[in-house]
Amino acid sequence: MAKKKAANVFVWIIMALLIAGLAGFGATNFGGSVRSVATVGDTEVDVNDYARALEAQMRNFQRTTGQQITFAQARAFGIDSAALSQLVSSAALENEASVLGLSVGDENVSREIMGSPTFRGLSGNFERETYEFTLRQNGIDVRDYEERVRGETASGILRAAVSAGVATPDLFVDTLFNFARETRDVTWARLGADDLEAPLSEPSDDDLRAYYDANPEPFTQAETRVIDYAWLSPDMIVGSIEVAEDQVRALYDGRIDEYVQPERRLVERLVFATDAEAADAGARLDAGNATFDDLIEARGLTLDDVDMGEVAAADLGEAADAIFALEEPDVVGPLPSLLGPALYRMNGILAAQDTPFEDVRDELAAEAAADRARRIITESIAQIEDLLAGGADVAMLAERTDMQADRIEWRDDISEGIAAYDAFRAAAAAAEPGAFPEVVELDDGGIVVVALDEIVPPTLKPFEDVRAEVVQAWVAQQTQSALEIQANALAERLRNGSEMAALGLSLETDRALGRDGFVEGTPPDFTDIVFDMETDEVRVLAEGGEAWLVRIDRIQVPDPTTPDSQAVRAQFALQTAEAISNSLLTAYTQSVLDNTGVTINQSAINAVQAQLP
């Protein structure tokens, strides 16, 4: 029993580390004599806290964007400054709470710690062993952690005192609520080239040249960078690389688990502390009083917590026979597991897989050759850098290495060939005439050396080269002008009492159009213009060779007495109150900082940053 409990505790500790993390604490630990990156009054910002905050900010950025970033990129985005600023602000409030004499007793500290899900064991309750092990694994002293909890809880009281109890004034809520929920009924018609009352005359050469001279921007070629470059990609040399048969076979053997797999099941496992609890849950399941999902939720767990993924019979121990006997999704158990008695839900059957070496031989040989090509290129970088240091230019690199030389007249709108690589585009944009060329690594394992020869400033293209474009632009402008004149004449008729339906136009009507609404077939600023108009007002819009006749039929103010309006208004009041509370807390924190000595230890910051990838 003692061994079983210890095993259960250990597994739950590992799960806590992997799943829950440490609520703001990571695994980074910077030792040495330097303890803080900043001091606010008498409160220090610990060097480890700064490292963990940086890593957390970078992970959040990566989750948001879906892109991996280096610390250099994070610094360019200001992530390092944001992390430090957040910690300094928290330290300022903690220091202010201490100055004001705010503190919490051991009972409150204990309650905060015991309430953390990170330190719960198999029973779902706080376990001292889990608590101490988790802190130890994260390089945190128990006493230091408890003092930190004490300080953060006290500063939380101060935060609440500053920001709590804010109520948004009714006049403010009503004004903004009415503004946001107000709608328009609008009728409009679009006039295009087919609606012209008279065809356009053919433009003369003088007309076109006058338009060309008056509107040079559309006919101006952007800045062009004339670049000589030498590059080497894996595709250029992979054909000359021979891969030994035993190397391909070794690659296959190293991935044998991908090509030869036993029959598997998609399984979820819900572990219980005792046989009695497991049996009771199984009985509720059999009686139809609960579903497997209900049992998971009742334990305070999620599907991720119980998901075992794809498992073979060998992974399930004594439970394997019962689970693999199932021919369709179902729940079985209680059955034994390494963690204790468990219910198992089988969600799918994956057939055994056996892919012979011969079926993937060519694929693996090509992969091995490509990998070798990339390594050859990487190993050649030092030689190429030596040649550059010795004064070699792009042409000489092509003579003395496998690199290929070429020239490109590159602009932002060119993204073919070598310009398809983001690394090349960045290097080309940053290159300066006469600068020492450097080796730039490409995404596919290739390399390129960029030498800027000339920067050609934006240049107006000759009229003869863009004559067709000028004709097209002139026609669009003339069409728009003519349609605008027609639409203004129709608008005047409406203002004098004519009915819109009598104008012979194809009309569109949009009811209850909101400020965030979009009306297809209208200019991008259509909604903004509509909400700037009054009831029965008529306007003419013109853009892109077309014109629109627009009339406001009705302005609808929201009815505050409906249940929907009351719910939305209440939510709006809550959100604005939170915004005001946050603003108050921000202003208060800044005031505290302005009146408290803040010392930044740049050398400690540099030491932390130097250890990040």
ZATORGU-424338 format. One record per residue (C-alpha): x, y, z. Coordinates in steps of 0.5 Angstrom, whole numbers, padded with zeros to 4 digits, always signed. Layout:
ZATORGU-424338
XYZ;...
END
This chain:
ZATORGU-424338
+0000+0000+0000;+0006+0005+0002;+0009+0003-0005;+0003+0004-0009;+0001+0011-0005;+0008+0013-0007;+0008+0011-0014;+0001+0015-0015;+0004+0021-0012;+0010+0021-0016;+0006+0020-0022;+0001+0026-0020;+0007+0030-0019;+0010+0029-0026;+0003+0031-0029;+0003+0037-0025;+0009+0039-0028;+0007+0038-0035;+0000+0040-0035;-0001+0045-0030;+0006+0049-0029;+0008+0053-0023;+0003+0059-0024;+0008+0064-0026;+0014+0060-0024;+0018+0056-0029;+0024+0051-0029;+0030+0056-0031;+0034+0058-0025;+0040+0063-0025;+0045+0062-0019;+0051+0066-0017;+0051+0072-0013;+0047+0076-0017;+0040+0076-0014;+0036+0081-0017;+0035+0085-0024;+0031+0091-0020;+0030+0094-0014;+0023+0098-0012;+0024+0101-0005;+0026+0095-0001;+0023+0090-0006;+0027+0086-0010;+0025+0083-0017;+0029+0076-0017;+0033+0075-0023;+0029+0068-0024;+0023+0071-0024;+0025+0076-0029;+0028+0070-0033;+0021+0066-0032;+0017+0072-0034;+0021+0073-0041;+0020+0066-0043;+0013+0066-0041;+0012+0072-0045;+0016+0069-0051;+0011+0063-0050;+0005+0067-0050;+0007+0071-0057;+0009+0064-0060;+0002+0061-0058;-0001+0068-0061;+0002+0068-0067;+0004+0061-0068;+0011+0063-0070;+0017+0061-0066;+0022+0067-0064;+0029+0068-0062;+0030+0072-0056;+0033+0077-0061;+0027+0077-0065;+0023+0078-0058;+0027+0084-0056;+0026+0087-0063;+0018+0087-0061;+0020+0090-0054;+0018+0083-0050;+0024+0084-0046;+0022+0091-0044;+0014+0089-0043;+0017+0083-0038;+0021+0088-0034;+0016+0093-0033;+0010+0088-0031;+0015+0085-0025;+0017+0092-0023;+0010+0095-0023;+0008+0089-0019;+0014+0090-0014;+0012+0097-0013;+0005+0095-0011;+0008+0090-0006;+0013+0095-0003;+0007+0100-0002;+0003+0095+0001;+0009+0094+0006;+0010+0101+0007;+0003+0102+0009;+0003+0096+0014;-0001+0091+0010;+0000+0084+0011;-0003+0077+0011;-0002+0072+0017;+0000+0064+0016;-0007+0062+0015;-0008+0066+0009;-0002+0064+0006;-0004+0057+0007;-0010+0058+0004;-0007+0061-0002;-0002+0055-0003;-0007+0049-0001;-0012+0052-0006;-0007+0052-0012;-0009+0046-0017;-0001+0045-0018;+0000+0042-0011;-0006+0037-0011;-0005+0029-0011;-0008+0023-0013;-0014+0025-0008;-0015+0031-0011;-0013+0035-0005;-0007+0038-0003;-0001+0034-0001;+0005+0036+0002;+0010+0032-0002;+0007+0034-0008;+0008+0042-0006;+0016+0041-0004;+0018+0037-0010;+0015+0041-0015;+0018+0047-0011;+0025+0044-0011;+0024+0042-0018;+0023+0049-0020;+0029+0051-0016;+0025+0055-0011;+0026+0055-0003;+0020+0053+0001;+0021+0059+0005;+0022+0064+0000;+0016+0062-0004;+0011+0062+0002;+0014+0069+0003;+0013+0071-0004;+0006+0069-0003;+0005+0073+0003;+0007+0079-0001;+0003+0078-0007;-0003+0077-0003;-0002+0083+0001;-0001+0087-0005;-0007+0084-0008;-0011+0087-0002;-0008+0094-0004;-0010+0093-0012;-0017+0091-0010;-0017+0097-0005;-0015+0101-0011;-0020+0098-0017;-0026+0095-0013;-0032+0098-0013;-0032+0102-0019;-0039+0104-0022;-0040+0107-0029;-0044+0113-0029;-0051+0112-0032;-0050+0118-0037;-0044+0115-0039;-0047+0108-0040;-0053+0110-0044;-0049+0115-0048;-0044+0110-0051;-0049+0104-0051;-0054+0108-0055;-0048+0110-0060;-0046+0103-0060;-0053+0100-0061;-0056+0105-0066;-0058+0102-0073;-0060+0105-0079;-0065+0103-0085;-0062+0105-0091;-0063+0105-0099;-0058+0105-0104;-0057+0104-0111;-0050+0103-0115;-0049+0106-0122;-0043+0103-0126;-0041+0104-0133;-0047+0101-0136;-0051+0107-0133;-0048+0112-0137;-0053+0117-0140;-0048+0118-0146;-0042+0114-0148;-0035+0117-0146;-0031+0120-0152;-0025+0117-0154;-0019+0120-0151;-0014+0124-0155;-0006+0123-0154;-0006+0130-0150;-0012+0128-0145;-0008+0122-0144;-0001+0125-0143;-0005+0131-0138;-0007+0125-0134;-0001+0122-0134;+0003+0128-0132;-0002+0130-0126;-0002+0123-0123;+0005+0120-0124;+0004+0115-0117;+0001+0109-0121;+0006+0109-0126;+0012+0110-0122;+0016+0104-0121;+0018+0103-0114;+0026+0103-0111;+0030+0098-0115;+0036+0095-0112;+0041+0092-0117;+0044+0086-0113;+0049+0081-0115;+0048+0074-0111;+0051+0068-0110;+0047+0062-0107;+0047+0055-0106;+0041+0050-0105;+0041+0043-0103;+0037+0042-0109;+0043+0044-0113;+0048+0039-0110;+0043+0033-0108;+0044+0030-0115;+0051+0028-0114;+0050+0025-0107;+0051+0018-0107;+0047+0014-0101;+0050+0008-0099;+0045+0002-0098;+0047+0001-0091;+0045+0008-0089;+0038+0008-0092;+0037+0001-0088;+0040+0004-0082;+0035+0010-0083;+0029+0005-0084;+0031+0001-0078;+0032+0008-0074;+0024+0009-0075;+0022+0002-0075;+0016+0004-0070;+0013+0009-0076;+0013+0003-0081;+0012-0003-0077;+0006-0002-0071;+0002-0007-0068;-0006-0006-0067;-0007+0000-0063;-0013+0003-0059;-0015+0011-0058;-0016+0010-0050;-0018+0015-0045;-0016+0013-0038;-0020+0015-0031;-0016+0013-0025;-0019+0013-0018;-0016+0013-0011;-0019+0006-0009;-0022+0000-0012;-0029+0002-0008;-0029+0009-0012;-0028+0006-0018;-0033+0001-0017;-0038+0006-0015;-0036+0010-0021;-0037+0004-0026;-0044+0002-0023;-0046+0010-0024;-0044+0009-0031;-0048+0002-0032;-0054+0005-0029;-0054+0011-0034;-0054+0016-0028;-0047+0019-0031;-0043+0019-0037;-0036+0018-0038;-0035+0025-0039;-0039+0027-0033;-0034+0023-0029;-0028+0026-0031;-0032+0033-0030;-0034+0031-0023;-0026+0030-0021;-0024+0037-0024;-0021+0034-0030;-0021+0035-0037;-0020+0030-0043;-0013+0032-0044;-0012+0030-0037;-0014+0023-0038;-0013+0022-0046;-0007+0016-0047;-0007+0017-0054;-0005+0011-0059;-0004+0005-0055;-0002-0002-0056;-0003-0008-0052;+0004-0008-0049;+0002-0001-0046;-0004-0003-0042;-0001-0008-0038;-0007-0013-0035;-0012-0008-0038;-0010-0010-0045;-0014-0016-0046;-0021-0013-0044;-0020-0006-0048;-0017-0010-0054;-0023-0015-0054;-0028-0009-0056;-0030-0009-0063;-0033-0002-0062;-0032+0005-0058;-0034+0003-0051;-0032+0004-0043;-0029-0002-0039;-0027-0003-0032;-0025-0002-0027;-0019-0005-0029;-0012-0005-0026;-0007+0001-0028;+0000+0003-0026;-0003+0009-0022;-0009+0005-0019;-0016+0002-0021;-0019+0006-0027;-0024+0006-0032;-0022+0006-0039;-0026+0009-0045;-0024+0006-0052;-0025+0011-0058;-0022+0008-0064;-0019+0002-0067;-0012+0003-0071;-0010-0003-0075;-0003-0006-0075;+0001-0003-0080;+0007-0006-0084;+0011-0002-0089;+0017-0006-0092;+0023-0003-0093;+0023-0004-0101;+0016+0001-0101;+0020+0007-0097;+0027+0006-0100;+0027+0011-0105;+0024+0016-0101;+0029+0015-0095;+0035+0015-0100;+0032+0022-0102;+0031+0024-0095;+0038+0022-0093;+0041+0025-0099;+0038+0032-0098;+0040+0032-0091;+0047+0030-0093;+0047+0036-0098;+0045+0041-0092;+0050+0039-0088;+0055+0040-0094;+0053+0047-0095;+0053+0048-0087;+0060+0045-0087;+0062+0050-0093;+0060+0056-0089;+0067+0057-0086;+0071+0056-0093;+0066+0061-0096;+0067+0066-0090;+0074+0066-0091;+0074+0067-0099;+0070+0073-0097;+0075+0076-0092;+0080+0075-0097;+0076+0080-0102;+0073+0075-0106;+0067+0077-0110;+0060+0074-0112;+0063+0072-0119;+0070+0069-0115;+0065+0065-0110;+0062+0062-0116;+0069+0060-0119;+0071+0057-0113;+0065+0053-0110;+0059+0050-0112;+0055+0057-0111;+0052+0060-0117;+0052+0067-0119;+0047+0071-0121;+0044+0078-0121;+0037+0081-0119;+0033+0088-0120;+0029+0087-0114;+0023+0091-0111;+0018+0089-0106;+0013+0086-0111;+0018+0081-0113;+0018+0075-0110;+0020+0069-0115;+0026+0065-0115;+0031+0067-0110;+0027+0073-0108;+0022+0068-0105;+0026+0067-0099;+0024+0071-0093;+0032+0071-0091;+0034+0074-0098;+0029+0079-0098;+0031+0082-0091;+0038+0082-0093;+0037+0085-0100;+0033+0091-0096;+0038+0092-0091;+0044+0091-0096;+0048+0098-0097;+0053+0099-0103;+0060+0097-0101;+0058+0094-0095;+0062+0087-0093;+0058+0081-0096;+0056+0076-0091;+0053+0069-0091;+0046+0069-0090;+0042+0062-0089;+0036+0060-0092;+0030+0056-0090;+0031+0050-0094;+0038+0049-0091;+0041+0053-0097;+0046+0060-0097;+0046+0066-0100;+0051+0072-0101;+0048+0079-0102;+0052+0084-0105;+0048+0091-0107;+0051+0094-0113;+0046+0100-0114;+0040+0103-0111;+0035+0106-0117;+0031+0111-0114;+0023+0111-0116;+0022+0112-0123;+0017+0115-0127;+0016+0110-0133;+0016+0112-0140;+0009+0114-0142;+0009+0109-0148;+0011+0103-0144;+0004+0105-0139;+0000+0108-0145;-0005+0102-0144;-0005+0103-0136;-0006+0110-0137;-0012+0109-0142;-0015+0105-0137;-0014+0109-0131;-0017+0115-0135;-0023+0112-0137;-0025+0110-0130;-0024+0117-0128;-0028+0120-0133;-0033+0115-0132;-0033+0116-0124;-0034+0124-0126;-0040+0123-0131;-0043+0118-0126;-0042+0123-0120;-0046+0128-0124;-0052+0124-0126;-0052+0121-0119;-0052+0129-0116;-0058+0130-0121;-0062+0124-0118;-0060+0126-0111;-0063+0133-0112;-0069+0130-0115;-0070+0126-0109;-0069+0133-0105;-0075+0136-0109;-0080+0131-0107;-0079+0125-0112;-0079+0118-0110;-0073+0114-0110;-0077+0108-0113;-0079+0112-0119;-0072+0114-0121;-0071+0107-0125;-0065+0105-0121;-0064+0098-0118;-0065+0099-0111;-0062+0096-0105;-0065+0096-0098;-0061+0095-0091;-0065+0095-0085;-0062+0095-0078;-0055+0096-0080;-0050+0097-0074;-0044+0101-0074;-0040+0095-0075;-0044+0092-0081;-0041+0091-0088;-0045+0092-0094;-0043+0088-0100;-0042+0092-0106;-0041+0099-0103;-0035+0103-0102;-0030+0101-0095;-0033+0107-0092;-0040+0106-0093;-0042+0105-0086;-0038+0110-0083;-0041+0115-0088;-0048+0112-0087;-0048+0114-0079;-0046+0121-0081;-0052+0122-0084;-0059+0124-0081;-0066+0121-0083;-0068+0123-0090;-0061+0126-0092;-0059+0124-0099;-0051+0123-0101;-0047+0121-0107;-0041+0117-0106;-0036+0116-0112;-0030+0111-0112;-0027+0106-0116;-0030+0109-0123;-0037+0108-0120;-0042+0112-0116;-0047+0111-0110;-0054+0114-0109;-0055+0113-0101;-0061+0115-0097;-0063+0114-0090;-0070+0112-0089;-0070+0111-0081;-0065+0112-0075;-0067+0107-0070;-0065+0108-0062;-0065+0102-0058;-0070+0100-0053;-0067+0100-0046;-0073+0096-0044;-0073+0090-0047;-0069+0084-0044;-0064+0083-0049;-0062+0091-0049;-0062+0090-0041;-0057+0084-0041;-0053+0088-0046;-0053+0094-0043;-0051+0091-0036;-0045+0087-0039;-0043+0094-0043;-0043+0097-0036;-0039+0092-0033;-0034+0092-0038;-0033+0099-0038;-0033+0099-0030;-0027+0094-0031;-0024+0098-0036;-0024+0104-0031;-0022+0100-0025;-0016+0098-0030;-0014+0105-0031;-0015+0107-0024;-0010+0101-0022;-0005+0103-0028;-0005+0111-0026;-0004+0109-0018;+0002+0104-0020;+0005+0110-0024;+0004+0114-0018;+0007+0109-0013;+0013+0108-0018;+0014+0116-0019;+0015+0117-0011;+0019+0110-0010;+0026+0109-0012;+0027+0104-0017;+0034+0101-0019;+0035+0097-0025;+0041+0092-0025;+0043+0092-0033;+0049+0087-0032;+0044+0082-0028;+0039+0083-0034;+0044+0082-0039;+0046+0076-0036;+0039+0073-0036;+0038+0075-0043;+0045+0072-0045;+0043+0065-0043;+0036+0065-0047;+0037+0062-0054;
END
